[in-house]
């Protein structure tokens, strides 16, 4: 269990570093946000299995759906921005 918590912490640190280091690239920021959400999901599922409770897995599914919609909206905004201003 401790190894899984370290893995989740490592994913979280990579996500935060990605957000802090790549402020100009919106695609990398969205990918880093996905890493943050996945590390939280990993913790939810880990503790759900450890405590033999189903609520953590339900929250993980909800967070995955929110993350997928956030990525789709972000990518649509980037595509519309590049179509409007062809050269940046």
URTARA-V99382 format. One record per run of one state. SS is the DSSP state (alpha for helix, beta for strand, coil for the rest). FROM is the first residue (numbers start at 1). TO is the last residue. Records with the same first field share a line. If there is no record, write none. Layout:
BEGIN
SS->FROM-TO, FROM-TO
END
This chain:
BEGIN
coil->1-1, 22-25, 52-54, 85-88
alpha->2-21, 26-51, 55-84
END
